[in-house]
Amino acid sequence: MIWAQSQRLILREWEPRDIAPYAAMTADPVVMRYFPAPLSALEAEDRVSQMQSAWDRNDFSFAAVERKFDGAFIGMVGLHRPNFEPAGAPVVEVGWSVARPHWRQGYAREAALAALAIGFEDLGLAEIVAFTVPKNTASRNVMLALGMQHDPARDFDHPGLPPDHPLRPHVLYALQAQDFAT
C-alpha cells in the first residue's frame, strides 16, 4: 500500500524486496554512527517485520521510501510512537534514515514533509517531534528545514542506552500543527 507520495518519492508499506537494501543501509557503519550499532542481516529483517506490524496497530509506521523514476530503495521515513516517553510525555515522532548513496539530495526532507502532512492533516495530530544525538548535525538540519524548533527543556537521555553511553543524550525538536506548512 502506498502511504504517501512526493514529487520524487513513494512512501509505502514494506515488501520482501526491501529487506536486502534495508539490511545494507543498516549495516553501513557510517549510516549507523548515531545508533548504538549497525544491524546484522537478521536484525534488519526483524526490524522490517516490526515496522510492517506497526501499520496494523497504529495506521502508521516507518515506511519504505523508493524513488519514483527507477524504484530505487532510498531509505525509510515515517511516524512512530516510541516505546518510551521522551521528557516524560507520550509523543509521535517523525524519523528517517537514508542510504548513503542518496545523501545530500533532499530526500529526507522531502519524504519527512509527506509524513508530517499525513500526521497533521489526516491523523489530526497536534504535535510531532523528532530527536537525535546532539552531534548529528545532518538530522538536526533536516529538522530545522522542516520548520521544527529545538526545545531544550525537553532534551532527554535515551532510556534504551546505559548511563555512560556517548549516544545517550538526545535533543528534541517539535513542530505544532498550526506551524506546519507544506
LUMTI-381657 format. One record per residue: residue in one letter; residue number from 0; x, y, z of N, C-alpha, C in turn. Coordinates in steps of 0.2 Angstrom, whole numbers. Example, Ala and Ser with C-alpha at 12.3 -4.5 7.8 and 13.67 -1.06 7.14 Angstrom:
// LUMTI-381657
+------+-----+-------+-------+-------+-------+-------+-------+-------+-------+-------+
: type : seq :   n.X :   n.Y :   n.Z :  ca.X :  ca.Y :  ca.Z :   c.X :   c.Y :   c.Z :
+------+-----+-------+-------+-------+-------+-------+-------+-------+-------+-------+
:    A :   0 :    66 :   -28 :    39 :    62 :   -22 :    39 :    66 :   -16 :    39 :
:    S :   1 :    64 :   -11 :    35 :    68 :    -5 :    36 :    64 :     0 :    39 :
+------+-----+-------+-------+-------+-------+-------+-------+-------+-------+-------+
***
This chain:
// LUMTI-381657
+------+-----+-------+-------+-------+-------+-------+-------+-------+-------+-------+
: type : seq :   n.X :   n.Y :   n.Z :  ca.X :  ca.Y :  ca.Z :   c.X :   c.Y :   c.Z :
+------+-----+-------+-------+-------+-------+-------+-------+-------+-------+-------+
:    M :   0 :     4 :    -6 :     0 :     0 :     0 :     0 :     4 :     6 :     0 :
:    I :   1 :     3 :    11 :    -4 :     6 :    17 :    -4 :     3 :    22 :     1 :
:    W :   2 :     8 :    24 :     5 :     6 :    28 :    11 :     6 :    36 :     9 :
:    A :   3 :    11 :    38 :     5 :    11 :    45 :     3 :    16 :    45 :    -3 :
:    Q :   4 :    15 :    51 :    -7 :    20 :    52 :   -12 :    22 :    59 :   -12 :
:    S :   5 :    28 :    61 :   -15 :    30 :    67 :   -15 :    32 :    68 :   -23 :
:    Q :   6 :    35 :    73 :   -24 :    37 :    74 :   -31 :    41 :    69 :   -34 :
:    R :   7 :    46 :    67 :   -30 :    51 :    62 :   -32 :    50 :    55 :   -29 :
:    L :   8 :    46 :    54 :   -24 :    47 :    48 :   -19 :    40 :    45 :   -18 :
:    I :   9 :    40 :    39 :   -17 :    34 :    35 :   -15 :    36 :    32 :    -8 :
:    L :  10 :    31 :    33 :    -3 :    32 :    31 :     4 :    27 :    25 :     4 :
:    R :  11 :    29 :    19 :     6 :    24 :    14 :     6 :    26 :     8 :    11 :
:    E :  12 :    21 :     4 :    12 :    22 :    -2 :    17 :    28 :    -6 :    14 :
:    W :  13 :    31 :   -10 :    18 :    37 :   -14 :    17 :    35 :   -20 :    13 :
:    E :  14 :    40 :   -22 :     8 :    39 :   -28 :     4 :    45 :   -32 :     5 :
:    P :  15 :    45 :   -38 :     3 :    51 :   -43 :     4 :    57 :   -40 :     0 :
:    R :  16 :    56 :   -36 :    -6 :    61 :   -34 :   -10 :    65 :   -28 :    -6 :
:    D :  17 :    62 :   -26 :     0 :    66 :   -20 :     3 :    71 :   -23 :     8 :
:    I :  18 :    70 :   -29 :    10 :    74 :   -32 :    16 :    82 :   -31 :    14 :
:    A :  19 :    84 :   -33 :     8 :    91 :   -33 :     7 :    94 :   -26 :     7 :
:    P :  20 :    91 :   -21 :     3 :    93 :   -14 :     3 :    93 :   -11 :    10 :
:    Y :  21 :    88 :   -13 :    14 :    87 :   -10 :    21 :    93 :   -13 :    25 :
:    A :  22 :    94 :   -20 :    24 :   100 :   -23 :    28 :   106 :   -20 :    26 :
:    A :  23 :   107 :   -18 :    20 :   114 :   -15 :    18 :   114 :    -8 :    21 :
:    M :  24 :   109 :    -4 :    21 :   109 :     3 :    24 :   110 :     2 :    31 :
:    T :  25 :   107 :    -2 :    35 :   108 :    -3 :    42 :   114 :    -6 :    44 :
:    A :  26 :   118 :    -9 :    40 :   124 :   -12 :    41 :   130 :    -8 :    40 :
:    D :  27 :   128 :    -2 :    37 :   133 :     3 :    35 :   135 :     7 :    41 :
:    P :  28 :   142 :     6 :    44 :   143 :    10 :    50 :   143 :    17 :    49 :
:    V :  29 :   144 :    20 :    43 :   143 :    27 :    43 :   136 :    30 :    44 :
:    V :  30 :   131 :    26 :    41 :   124 :    27 :    41 :   122 :    27 :    49 :
:    M :  31 :   125 :    22 :    52 :   123 :    20 :    59 :   127 :    23 :    64 :
:    R :  32 :   131 :    28 :    63 :   136 :    30 :    68 :   132 :    34 :    74 :
:    Y :  33 :   126 :    36 :    73 :   122 :    39 :    78 :   117 :    34 :    81 :
:    F :  34 :   118 :    28 :    80 :   114 :    22 :    83 :   119 :    18 :    87 :
:    P :  35 :   116 :    14 :    92 :   121 :    10 :    96 :   125 :     6 :    92 :
:    A :  36 :   123 :     3 :    86 :   127 :    -2 :    82 :   124 :    -3 :    76 :
:    P :  37 :   128 :    -5 :    71 :   125 :    -7 :    64 :   121 :   -14 :    66 :
:    L :  38 :   116 :   -15 :    61 :   112 :   -21 :    62 :   114 :   -27 :    58 :
:    S :  39 :   114 :   -33 :    60 :   115 :   -39 :    56 :   109 :   -40 :    51 :
:    A :  40 :   110 :   -44 :    47 :   105 :   -45 :    42 :    99 :   -48 :    45 :
:    L :  41 :   100 :   -52 :    50 :    94 :   -55 :    54 :    90 :   -49 :    58 :
:    E :  42 :    94 :   -45 :    61 :    91 :   -40 :    65 :    87 :   -35 :    60 :
:    A :  43 :    90 :   -34 :    54 :    87 :   -29 :    49 :    80 :   -32 :    47 :
:    E :  44 :    80 :   -39 :    46 :    74 :   -42 :    43 :    69 :   -42 :    49 :
:    D :  45 :    71 :   -43 :    55 :    66 :   -42 :    61 :    64 :   -35 :    62 :
:    R :  46 :    68 :   -30 :    61 :    66 :   -23 :    61 :    61 :   -22 :    56 :
:    V :  47 :    62 :   -24 :    50 :    57 :   -23 :    44 :    50 :   -26 :    46 :
:    S :  48 :    50 :   -32 :    49 :    44 :   -35 :    51 :    41 :   -31 :    57 :
:    Q :  49 :    44 :   -29 :    61 :    42 :   -24 :    67 :    38 :   -18 :    64 :
:    M :  50 :    42 :   -15 :    59 :    39 :    -9 :    56 :    33 :   -10 :    52 :
:    Q :  51 :    33 :   -16 :    49 :    27 :   -18 :    45 :    21 :   -19 :    50 :
:    S :  52 :    22 :   -23 :    55 :    17 :   -24 :    60 :    14 :   -18 :    63 :
:    A :  53 :    18 :   -13 :    64 :    16 :    -7 :    67 :    10 :    -4 :    63 :
:    W :  54 :    10 :    -5 :    56 :     5 :    -2 :    52 :    -2 :    -5 :    55 :
:    D :  55 :    -2 :   -11 :    57 :    -9 :   -14 :    59 :   -11 :   -11 :    66 :
:    R :  56 :    -6 :    -9 :    70 :    -8 :    -7 :    77 :   -10 :     1 :    77 :
:    N :  57 :    -6 :     5 :    72 :    -7 :    12 :    73 :    -9 :    16 :    67 :
:    D :  58 :   -10 :    12 :    61 :   -12 :    15 :    55 :    -6 :    20 :    52 :
:    F :  59 :     0 :    19 :    55 :     6 :    22 :    53 :    12 :    19 :    56 :
:    S :  60 :    17 :    20 :    52 :    24 :    17 :    55 :    29 :    20 :    50 :
:    F :  61 :    35 :    17 :    51 :    40 :    19 :    46 :    39 :    16 :    40 :
:    A :  62 :    40 :    20 :    34 :    38 :    17 :    28 :    45 :    16 :    24 :
:    A :  63 :    44 :    11 :    19 :    50 :    11 :    14 :    49 :    17 :     9 :
:    V :  64 :    55 :    20 :     7 :    55 :    25 :     3 :    58 :    23 :    -4 :
:    E :  65 :    55 :    24 :    -9 :    58 :    22 :   -16 :    57 :    28 :   -20 :
:    R :  66 :    62 :    29 :   -25 :    62 :    34 :   -30 :    57 :    32 :   -35 :
:    K :  67 :    53 :    37 :   -37 :    48 :    36 :   -42 :    51 :    34 :   -49 :
:    F :  68 :    56 :    37 :   -51 :    58 :    36 :   -58 :    62 :    29 :   -60 :
:    D :  69 :    64 :    26 :   -54 :    68 :    20 :   -55 :    66 :    15 :   -50 :
:    G :  70 :    62 :    16 :   -45 :    61 :    11 :   -40 :    66 :    10 :   -35 :
:    A :  71 :    72 :    14 :   -35 :    77 :    13 :   -31 :    75 :    14 :   -23 :
:    F :  72 :    78 :     9 :   -19 :    76 :    10 :   -12 :    81 :    16 :    -9 :
:    I :  73 :    78 :    21 :    -6 :    81 :    27 :    -4 :    82 :    26 :     4 :
:    G :  74 :    78 :    23 :     7 :    78 :    23 :    15 :    71 :    22 :    18 :
:    M :  75 :    71 :    25 :    24 :    64 :    24 :    27 :    63 :    31 :    30 :
:    V :  76 :    56 :    32 :    31 :    54 :    38 :    34 :    47 :    37 :    37 :
:    G :  77 :    45 :    40 :    42 :    38 :    39 :    44 :    37 :    42 :    51 :
:    L :  78 :    31 :    40 :    54 :    29 :    42 :    60 :    29 :    36 :    65 :
:    H :  79 :    30 :    37 :    71 :    31 :    32 :    76 :    30 :    34 :    83 :
:    R :  80 :    27 :    29 :    87 :    26 :    30 :    94 :    31 :    27 :    97 :
:    P :  81 :    36 :    30 :   100 :    41 :    27 :   104 :    39 :    23 :   110 :
:    N :  82 :    42 :    18 :   112 :    40 :    14 :   117 :    43 :    17 :   124 :
:    F :  83 :    44 :    23 :   124 :    46 :    27 :   130 :    43 :    34 :   129 :
:    E :  84 :    44 :    38 :   134 :    41 :    45 :   134 :    46 :    50 :   135 :
:    P :  85 :    49 :    52 :   129 :    54 :    57 :   129 :    52 :    63 :   134 :
:    A :  86 :    56 :    66 :   138 :    54 :    71 :   143 :    47 :    70 :   146 :
:    G :  87 :    46 :    64 :   147 :    40 :    62 :   152 :    33 :    62 :   149 :
:    A :  88 :    32 :    63 :   142 :    26 :    63 :   139 :    26 :    59 :   133 :
:    P :  89 :    20 :    56 :   131 :    19 :    52 :   125 :    20 :    57 :   119 :
:    V :  90 :    23 :    54 :   114 :    24 :    58 :   108 :    23 :    54 :   102 :
:    V :  91 :    22 :    57 :    96 :    23 :    54 :    90 :    29 :    57 :    86 :
:    E :  92 :    33 :    53 :    84 :    40 :    55 :    81 :    40 :    54 :    74 :
:    V :  93 :    43 :    59 :    70 :    44 :    58 :    63 :    52 :    56 :    63 :
:    G :  94 :    53 :    51 :    59 :    60 :    49 :    59 :    62 :    47 :    52 :
:    W :  95 :    68 :    46 :    50 :    71 :    45 :    44 :    78 :    42 :    44 :
:    S :  96 :    79 :    38 :    39 :    86 :    35 :    38 :    87 :    35 :    31 :
:    V :  97 :    92 :    37 :    28 :    93 :    37 :    21 :   100 :    33 :    19 :
:    A :  98 :    99 :    29 :    14 :   105 :    25 :    12 :   111 :    30 :     9 :
:    R :  99 :   117 :    29 :    11 :   122 :    34 :    10 :   123 :    36 :     2 :
:    P : 100 :   121 :    31 :    -3 :   122 :    34 :   -10 :   117 :    39 :   -11 :
:    H : 101 :   112 :    40 :    -7 :   106 :    45 :    -8 :   107 :    51 :    -4 :
:    W : 102 :   112 :    52 :     0 :   113 :    58 :     4 :   114 :    64 :     0 :
:    R : 103 :   112 :    70 :     3 :   113 :    76 :     1 :   109 :    78 :    -6 :
:    Q : 104 :   103 :    75 :    -6 :    99 :    76 :   -12 :    92 :    78 :   -10 :
:    G : 105 :    91 :    80 :    -4 :    85 :    82 :    -1 :    79 :    77 :     0 :
:    Y : 106 :    81 :    71 :     0 :    76 :    65 :     0 :    73 :    65 :     7 :
:    A : 107 :    78 :    66 :    13 :    75 :    65 :    19 :    70 :    71 :    21 :
:    R : 108 :    71 :    77 :    19 :    66 :    82 :    20 :    60 :    81 :    16 :
:    E : 109 :    61 :    79 :    10 :    55 :    78 :     5 :    50 :    73 :     8 :
:    A : 110 :    53 :    67 :    10 :    49 :    62 :    12 :    46 :    63 :    19 :
:    A : 111 :    50 :    67 :    24 :    48 :    69 :    30 :    42 :    74 :    30 :
:    L : 112 :    42 :    78 :    25 :    37 :    83 :    24 :    30 :    79 :    22 :
:    A : 113 :    31 :    74 :    18 :    25 :    70 :    16 :    22 :    66 :    22 :
:    A : 114 :    27 :    64 :    27 :    25 :    60 :    33 :    21 :    65 :    38 :
:    L : 115 :    24 :    71 :    38 :    21 :    77 :    43 :    14 :    78 :    40 :
:    A : 116 :    13 :    79 :    34 :     7 :    81 :    31 :     2 :    76 :    33 :
:    I : 117 :     3 :    69 :    33 :    -1 :    64 :    35 :    -3 :    65 :    42 :
:    G : 118 :     2 :    66 :    46 :     2 :    66 :    53 :    -3 :    72 :    55 :
:    F : 119 :    -2 :    78 :    52 :    -6 :    84 :    54 :   -13 :    84 :    51 :
:    E : 120 :   -13 :    83 :    44 :   -19 :    84 :    40 :   -23 :    78 :    40 :
:    D : 121 :   -21 :    72 :    40 :   -25 :    66 :    40 :   -26 :    63 :    47 :
:    L : 122 :   -21 :    63 :    51 :   -22 :    60 :    58 :   -24 :    65 :    63 :
:    G : 123 :   -23 :    71 :    62 :   -26 :    76 :    66 :   -21 :    77 :    72 :
:    L : 124 :   -15 :    75 :    72 :   -10 :    76 :    77 :    -9 :    84 :    79 :
:    A : 125 :    -8 :    85 :    85 :    -7 :    92 :    87 :     0 :    94 :    87 :
:    E : 126 :     5 :    89 :    88 :    12 :    90 :    88 :    15 :    84 :    85 :
:    I : 127 :    21 :    85 :    82 :    25 :    79 :    80 :    32 :    81 :    82 :
:    V : 128 :    36 :    77 :    85 :    43 :    78 :    87 :    48 :    74 :    83 :
:    A : 129 :    54 :    76 :    84 :    60 :    72 :    81 :    65 :    73 :    86 :
:    F : 130 :    70 :    68 :    86 :    75 :    68 :    91 :    81 :    64 :    88 :
:    T : 131 :    87 :    66 :    91 :    93 :    63 :    89 :    99 :    65 :    94 :
:    V : 132 :   105 :    63 :    93 :   110 :    65 :    97 :   112 :    72 :    95 :
:    P : 133 :   115 :    75 :   100 :   117 :    82 :    98 :   122 :    83 :    92 :
:    K : 134 :   126 :    79 :    91 :   131 :    80 :    86 :   129 :    77 :    79 :
:    N : 135 :   123 :    75 :    79 :   120 :    73 :    72 :   117 :    79 :    68 :
:    T : 136 :   122 :    83 :    66 :   120 :    89 :    63 :   116 :    88 :    56 :
:    A : 137 :   117 :    83 :    53 :   113 :    82 :    47 :   106 :    81 :    48 :
:    S : 138 :   104 :    77 :    53 :    97 :    76 :    55 :    95 :    83 :    58 :
:    R : 139 :    99 :    86 :    62 :    96 :    92 :    65 :    95 :    97 :    60 :
:    N : 140 :    99 :    98 :    55 :    97 :   102 :    49 :    91 :   100 :    46 :
:    V : 141 :    90 :    94 :    45 :    83 :    92 :    42 :    77 :    94 :    46 :
:    M : 142 :    78 :    93 :    53 :    73 :    96 :    57 :    71 :   103 :    57 :
:    L : 143 :    77 :   107 :    56 :    76 :   114 :    55 :    73 :   116 :    49 :
:    A : 144 :    75 :   112 :    43 :    72 :   113 :    37 :    64 :   111 :    36 :
:    L : 145 :    62 :   107 :    41 :    55 :   105 :    41 :    51 :   110 :    45 :
:    G : 146 :    55 :   115 :    48 :    51 :   120 :    52 :    51 :   118 :    60 :
:    M : 147 :    54 :   113 :    61 :    54 :   111 :    68 :    59 :   115 :    73 :
:    Q : 148 :    57 :   116 :    79 :    61 :   120 :    83 :    64 :   116 :    89 :
:    H : 149 :    70 :   117 :    91 :    73 :   114 :    96 :    70 :   116 :   103 :
:    D : 150 :    68 :   111 :   107 :    65 :   113 :   113 :    70 :   110 :   119 :
:    P : 151 :    75 :   114 :   121 :    80 :   112 :   126 :    77 :   109 :   132 :
:    A : 152 :    71 :   112 :   134 :    68 :   109 :   140 :    66 :   102 :   140 :
:    R : 153 :    65 :   100 :   134 :    63 :    93 :   133 :    68 :    88 :   130 :
:    D : 154 :    74 :    91 :   130 :    80 :    86 :   129 :    80 :    81 :   134 :
:    F : 155 :    83 :    75 :   132 :    82 :    69 :   137 :    88 :    64 :   136 :
:    D : 156 :    89 :    60 :   141 :    93 :    54 :   140 :    89 :    48 :   137 :
:    H : 157 :    92 :    45 :   132 :    88 :    39 :   129 :    88 :    34 :   134 :
:    P : 158 :    82 :    31 :   136 :    82 :    26 :   141 :    84 :    19 :   139 :
:    G : 159 :    85 :    18 :   132 :    87 :    12 :   130 :    95 :    11 :   130 :
:    L : 160 :    98 :    16 :   132 :   106 :    16 :   132 :   108 :    17 :   139 :
:    P : 161 :   114 :    13 :   141 :   117 :    14 :   148 :   119 :    21 :   150 :
:    P : 162 :   119 :    23 :   156 :   120 :    30 :   158 :   127 :    33 :   155 :
:    D : 163 :   132 :    29 :   154 :   138 :    31 :   152 :   139 :    31 :   144 :
:    H : 164 :   134 :    29 :   141 :   134 :    28 :   134 :   135 :    35 :   130 :
:    P : 165 :   139 :    36 :   126 :   140 :    43 :   122 :   134 :    45 :   118 :
:    L : 166 :   130 :    40 :   116 :   124 :    42 :   112 :   118 :    43 :   116 :
:    R : 167 :   118 :    42 :   123 :   113 :    43 :   127 :   109 :    50 :   127 :
:    P : 168 :   113 :    55 :   127 :   110 :    62 :   127 :   106 :    63 :   120 :
:    H : 169 :   100 :    66 :   121 :    96 :    67 :   114 :    93 :    74 :   115 :
:    V : 170 :    93 :    77 :   109 :    90 :    84 :   108 :    83 :    82 :   105 :
:    L : 171 :    78 :    86 :   107 :    71 :    85 :   104 :    69 :    92 :   101 :
:    Y : 172 :    66 :    91 :    95 :    64 :    96 :    91 :    56 :    95 :    90 :
:    A : 173 :    52 :   100 :    90 :    45 :    99 :    89 :    42 :   104 :    84 :
:    L : 174 :    36 :   102 :    81 :    33 :   105 :    77 :    25 :   105 :    78 :
:    Q : 175 :    22 :   111 :    79 :    15 :   111 :    81 :    11 :   111 :    74 :
:    A : 176 :     5 :   108 :    74 :     1 :   108 :    68 :     0 :   115 :    65 :
:    Q : 177 :    -2 :   120 :    69 :    -3 :   126 :    67 :     3 :   130 :    63 :
:    D : 178 :     9 :   127 :    65 :    15 :   130 :    62 :    17 :   126 :    56 :
:    F : 179 :    14 :   120 :    54 :    16 :   116 :    48 :    13 :   119 :    42 :
:    A : 180 :    18 :   120 :    37 :    17 :   122 :    30 :    20 :   118 :    25 :
:    T : 181 :    16 :   115 :    21 :    19 :   111 :    16 :    22 :   115 :    10 :
+------+-----+-------+-------+-------+-------+-------+-------+-------+-------+-------+
***
